[in-house]
Amino acid sequence: MISYGYKMVNGILTVNDEEARVVVEIFQRYGAGEILKAIADDLTERGVIFYQEKNVWNKNMIARLLITPQRVRE
């Protein structure tokens, strides 16, 4: 499974711009001191899609985004 914020294009892992905006928002909010559950609840309430049309987020999804390093070619 490809991490949220990325997509495959011609066999190359690249940034998914729409999802990347959400990832940046998550990092900013977490860096400002907001708790994971609050971020997850807000993304769910706003209907932000996580994976295959699923828009229910939880704090574990947010935590995985914050700690999973990826190497990307842009």
Phi and psi in radians as a Rosetta constraint file:
Dihedral C 1 N 2 CA 2 C 2 CIRCULARHARMONIC -1.461 0.35
Dihedral N 2 CA 2 C 2 N 3 CIRCULARHARMONIC 2.373 0.35
Dihedral C 2 N 3 CA 3 C 3 CIRCULARHARMONIC -1.074 0.35
Dihedral N 3 CA 3 C 3 N 4 CIRCULARHARMONIC 2.569 0.35
Dihedral C 3 N 4 CA 4 C 4 CIRCULARHARMONIC -1.000 0.35
Dihedral N 4 CA 4 C 4 N 5 CIRCULARHARMONIC 2.353 0.35
Dihedral C 4 N 5 CA 5 C 5 CIRCULARHARMONIC 1.807 0.35
Dihedral N 5 CA 5 C 5 N 6 CIRCULARHARMONIC -0.078 0.35
Dihedral C 5 N 6 CA 6 C 6 CIRCULARHARMONIC -2.274 0.35
Dihedral N 6 CA 6 C 6 N 7 CIRCULARHARMONIC 2.855 0.35
Dihedral C 6 N 7 CA 7 C 7 CIRCULARHARMONIC -2.638 0.35
Dihedral N 7 CA 7 C 7 N 8 CIRCULARHARMONIC 2.830 0.35
Dihedral C 7 N 8 CA 8 C 8 CIRCULARHARMONIC -1.693 0.35
Dihedral N 8 CA 8 C 8 N 9 CIRCULARHARMONIC 2.284 0.35
Dihedral C 8 N 9 CA 9 C 9 CIRCULARHARMONIC -2.300 0.35
Dihedral N 9 CA 9 C 9 N 10 CIRCULARHARMONIC 2.002 0.35
Dihedral C 9 N 10 CA 10 C 10 CIRCULARHARMONIC 0.922 0.35
Dihedral N 10 CA 10 C 10 N 11 CIRCULARHARMONIC 0.702 0.35
Dihedral C 10 N 11 CA 11 C 11 CIRCULARHARMONIC 1.372 0.35
Dihedral N 11 CA 11 C 11 N 12 CIRCULARHARMONIC 0.119 0.35
Dihedral C 11 N 12 CA 12 C 12 CIRCULARHARMONIC -2.007 0.35
Dihedral N 12 CA 12 C 12 N 13 CIRCULARHARMONIC 2.282 0.35
Dihedral C 12 N 13 CA 13 C 13 CIRCULARHARMONIC -1.252 0.35
Dihedral N 13 CA 13 C 13 N 14 CIRCULARHARMONIC 2.108 0.35
Dihedral C 13 N 14 CA 14 C 14 CIRCULARHARMONIC -2.310 0.35
Dihedral N 14 CA 14 C 14 N 15 CIRCULARHARMONIC 2.934 0.35
Dihedral C 14 N 15 CA 15 C 15 CIRCULARHARMONIC -1.300 0.35
Dihedral N 15 CA 15 C 15 N 16 CIRCULARHARMONIC 2.354 0.35
Dihedral C 15 N 16 CA 16 C 16 CIRCULARHARMONIC -1.633 0.35
Dihedral N 16 CA 16 C 16 N 17 CIRCULARHARMONIC 1.851 0.35
Dihedral C 16 N 17 CA 17 C 17 CIRCULARHARMONIC -0.979 0.35
Dihedral N 17 CA 17 C 17 N 18 CIRCULARHARMONIC -0.757 0.35
Dihedral C 17 N 18 CA 18 C 18 CIRCULARHARMONIC -1.103 0.35
Dihedral N 18 CA 18 C 18 N 19 CIRCULARHARMONIC -0.821 0.35
Dihedral C 18 N 19 CA 19 C 19 CIRCULARHARMONIC -1.228 0.35
Dihedral N 19 CA 19 C 19 N 20 CIRCULARHARMONIC -0.584 0.35
Dihedral C 19 N 20 CA 20 C 20 CIRCULARHARMONIC -1.072 0.35
Dihedral N 20 CA 20 C 20 N 21 CIRCULARHARMONIC -0.620 0.35
Dihedral C 20 N 21 CA 21 C 21 CIRCULARHARMONIC -1.079 0.35
Dihedral N 21 CA 21 C 21 N 22 CIRCULARHARMONIC -0.677 0.35
Dihedral C 21 N 22 CA 22 C 22 CIRCULARHARMONIC -1.170 0.35
Dihedral N 22 CA 22 C 22 N 23 CIRCULARHARMONIC -0.733 0.35
Dihedral C 22 N 23 CA 23 C 23 CIRCULARHARMONIC -1.077 0.35
Dihedral N 23 CA 23 C 23 N 24 CIRCULARHARMONIC -0.768 0.35
Dihedral C 23 N 24 CA 24 C 24 CIRCULARHARMONIC -1.055 0.35
Dihedral N 24 CA 24 C 24 N 25 CIRCULARHARMONIC -0.779 0.35
Dihedral C 24 N 25 CA 25 C 25 CIRCULARHARMONIC -1.027 0.35
Dihedral N 25 CA 25 C 25 N 26 CIRCULARHARMONIC -0.769 0.35
Dihedral C 25 N 26 CA 26 C 26 CIRCULARHARMONIC -1.055 0.35
Dihedral N 26 CA 26 C 26 N 27 CIRCULARHARMONIC -0.831 0.35
Dihedral C 26 N 27 CA 27 C 27 CIRCULARHARMONIC -1.067 0.35
Dihedral N 27 CA 27 C 27 N 28 CIRCULARHARMONIC -0.725 0.35
Dihedral C 27 N 28 CA 28 C 28 CIRCULARHARMONIC -1.124 0.35
Dihedral N 28 CA 28 C 28 N 29 CIRCULARHARMONIC -0.802 0.35
Dihedral C 28 N 29 CA 29 C 29 CIRCULARHARMONIC -1.155 0.35
Dihedral N 29 CA 29 C 29 N 30 CIRCULARHARMONIC -0.743 0.35
Dihedral C 29 N 30 CA 30 C 30 CIRCULARHARMONIC -1.153 0.35
Dihedral N 30 CA 30 C 30 N 31 CIRCULARHARMONIC -0.725 0.35
Dihedral C 30 N 31 CA 31 C 31 CIRCULARHARMONIC -1.102 0.35
Dihedral N 31 CA 31 C 31 N 32 CIRCULARHARMONIC -0.476 0.35
Dihedral C 31 N 32 CA 32 C 32 CIRCULARHARMONIC -1.467 0.35
Dihedral N 32 CA 32 C 32 N 33 CIRCULARHARMONIC -0.016 0.35
Dihedral C 32 N 33 CA 33 C 33 CIRCULARHARMONIC 1.800 0.35
Dihedral N 33 CA 33 C 33 N 34 CIRCULARHARMONIC 0.052 0.35
Dihedral C 33 N 34 CA 34 C 34 CIRCULARHARMONIC -1.273 0.35
Dihedral N 34 CA 34 C 34 N 35 CIRCULARHARMONIC 2.467 0.35
Dihedral C 34 N 35 CA 35 C 35 CIRCULARHARMONIC -1.368 0.35
Dihedral N 35 CA 35 C 35 N 36 CIRCULARHARMONIC 2.686 0.35
Dihedral C 35 N 36 CA 36 C 36 CIRCULARHARMONIC -1.001 0.35
Dihedral N 36 CA 36 C 36 N 37 CIRCULARHARMONIC -0.760 0.35
Dihedral C 36 N 37 CA 37 C 37 CIRCULARHARMONIC -1.094 0.35
Dihedral N 37 CA 37 C 37 N 38 CIRCULARHARMONIC -0.687 0.35
Dihedral C 37 N 38 CA 38 C 38 CIRCULARHARMONIC -1.124 0.35
Dihedral N 38 CA 38 C 38 N 39 CIRCULARHARMONIC -0.719 0.35
Dihedral C 38 N 39 CA 39 C 39 CIRCULARHARMONIC -1.117 0.35
Dihedral N 39 CA 39 C 39 N 40 CIRCULARHARMONIC -0.822 0.35
Dihedral C 39 N 40 CA 40 C 40 CIRCULARHARMONIC -1.066 0.35
Dihedral N 40 CA 40 C 40 N 41 CIRCULARHARMONIC -0.785 0.35
Dihedral C 40 N 41 CA 41 C 41 CIRCULARHARMONIC -1.072 0.35
Dihedral N 41 CA 41 C 41 N 42 CIRCULARHARMONIC -0.715 0.35
Dihedral C 41 N 42 CA 42 C 42 CIRCULARHARMONIC -1.138 0.35
Dihedral N 42 CA 42 C 42 N 43 CIRCULARHARMONIC -0.764 0.35
Dihedral C 42 N 43 CA 43 C 43 CIRCULARHARMONIC -1.098 0.35
Dihedral N 43 CA 43 C 43 N 44 CIRCULARHARMONIC -0.679 0.35
Dihedral C 43 N 44 CA 44 C 44 CIRCULARHARMONIC -1.124 0.35
Dihedral N 44 CA 44 C 44 N 45 CIRCULARHARMONIC -0.815 0.35
Dihedral C 44 N 45 CA 45 C 45 CIRCULARHARMONIC -1.052 0.35
Dihedral N 45 CA 45 C 45 N 46 CIRCULARHARMONIC -0.645 0.35
Dihedral C 45 N 46 CA 46 C 46 CIRCULARHARMONIC -1.379 0.35
Dihedral N 46 CA 46 C 46 N 47 CIRCULARHARMONIC -0.168 0.35
Dihedral C 46 N 47 CA 47 C 47 CIRCULARHARMONIC 1.352 0.35
Dihedral N 47 CA 47 C 47 N 48 CIRCULARHARMONIC 0.442 0.35
Dihedral C 47 N 48 CA 48 C 48 CIRCULARHARMONIC -1.206 0.35
Dihedral N 48 CA 48 C 48 N 49 CIRCULARHARMONIC 2.181 0.35
Dihedral C 48 N 49 CA 49 C 49 CIRCULARHARMONIC -1.280 0.35
Dihedral N 49 CA 49 C 49 N 50 CIRCULARHARMONIC 2.312 0.35
Dihedral C 49 N 50 CA 50 C 50 CIRCULARHARMONIC -1.706 0.35
Dihedral N 50 CA 50 C 50 N 51 CIRCULARHARMONIC -0.904 0.35
Dihedral C 50 N 51 CA 51 C 51 CIRCULARHARMONIC -2.753 0.35
Dihedral N 51 CA 51 C 51 N 52 CIRCULARHARMONIC 2.252 0.35
Dihedral C 51 N 52 CA 52 C 52 CIRCULARHARMONIC 0.776 0.35
Dihedral N 52 CA 52 C 52 N 53 CIRCULARHARMONIC 0.986 0.35
Dihedral C 52 N 53 CA 53 C 53 CIRCULARHARMONIC 1.141 0.35
Dihedral N 53 CA 53 C 53 N 54 CIRCULARHARMONIC 0.275 0.35
Dihedral C 53 N 54 CA 54 C 54 CIRCULARHARMONIC -1.638 0.35
Dihedral N 54 CA 54 C 54 N 55 CIRCULARHARMONIC 2.197 0.35
Dihedral C 54 N 55 CA 55 C 55 CIRCULARHARMONIC -2.088 0.35
Dihedral N 55 CA 55 C 55 N 56 CIRCULARHARMONIC 0.459 0.35
Dihedral C 55 N 56 CA 56 C 56 CIRCULARHARMONIC -1.827 0.35
Dihedral N 56 CA 56 C 56 N 57 CIRCULARHARMONIC 2.038 0.35
Dihedral C 56 N 57 CA 57 C 57 CIRCULARHARMONIC -1.798 0.35
Dihedral N 57 CA 57 C 57 N 58 CIRCULARHARMONIC 2.717 0.35
Dihedral C 57 N 58 CA 58 C 58 CIRCULARHARMONIC -2.442 0.35
Dihedral N 58 CA 58 C 58 N 59 CIRCULARHARMONIC 2.969 0.35
Dihedral C 58 N 59 CA 59 C 59 CIRCULARHARMONIC -1.112 0.35
Dihedral N 59 CA 59 C 59 N 60 CIRCULARHARMONIC -0.483 0.35
Dihedral C 59 N 60 CA 60 C 60 CIRCULARHARMONIC -1.194 0.35
Dihedral N 60 CA 60 C 60 N 61 CIRCULARHARMONIC -0.637 0.35
Dihedral C 60 N 61 CA 61 C 61 CIRCULARHARMONIC -1.078 0.35
Dihedral N 61 CA 61 C 61 N 62 CIRCULARHARMONIC -0.770 0.35
Dihedral C 61 N 62 CA 62 C 62 CIRCULARHARMONIC -1.111 0.35
Dihedral N 62 CA 62 C 62 N 63 CIRCULARHARMONIC -0.787 0.35
Dihedral C 62 N 63 CA 63 C 63 CIRCULARHARMONIC -1.054 0.35
Dihedral N 63 CA 63 C 63 N 64 CIRCULARHARMONIC -0.719 0.35
Dihedral C 63 N 64 CA 64 C 64 CIRCULARHARMONIC -1.094 0.35
Dihedral N 64 CA 64 C 64 N 65 CIRCULARHARMONIC -0.652 0.35
Dihedral C 64 N 65 CA 65 C 65 CIRCULARHARMONIC -1.155 0.35
Dihedral N 65 CA 65 C 65 N 66 CIRCULARHARMONIC -0.596 0.35
Dihedral C 65 N 66 CA 66 C 66 CIRCULARHARMONIC -1.330 0.35
Dihedral N 66 CA 66 C 66 N 67 CIRCULARHARMONIC -0.407 0.35
Dihedral C 66 N 67 CA 67 C 67 CIRCULARHARMONIC -2.003 0.35
Dihedral N 67 CA 67 C 67 N 68 CIRCULARHARMONIC -0.031 0.35
Dihedral C 67 N 68 CA 68 C 68 CIRCULARHARMONIC -1.670 0.35
Dihedral N 68 CA 68 C 68 N 69 CIRCULARHARMONIC 1.833 0.35
Dihedral C 68 N 69 CA 69 C 69 CIRCULARHARMONIC -1.326 0.35
Dihedral N 69 CA 69 C 69 N 70 CIRCULARHARMONIC 2.509 0.35
Dihedral C 69 N 70 CA 70 C 70 CIRCULARHARMONIC -2.340 0.35
Dihedral N 70 CA 70 C 70 N 71 CIRCULARHARMONIC 2.595 0.35
Dihedral C 70 N 71 CA 71 C 71 CIRCULARHARMONIC -1.869 0.35
Dihedral N 71 CA 71 C 71 N 72 CIRCULARHARMONIC 2.228 0.35
Dihedral C 71 N 72 CA 72 C 72 CIRCULARHARMONIC -2.275 0.35
Dihedral N 72 CA 72 C 72 N 73 CIRCULARHARMONIC 2.447 0.35
Dihedral C 72 N 73 CA 73 C 73 CIRCULARHARMONIC -1.797 0.35
Dihedral N 73 CA 73 C 73 N 74 CIRCULARHARMONIC 2.170 0.35
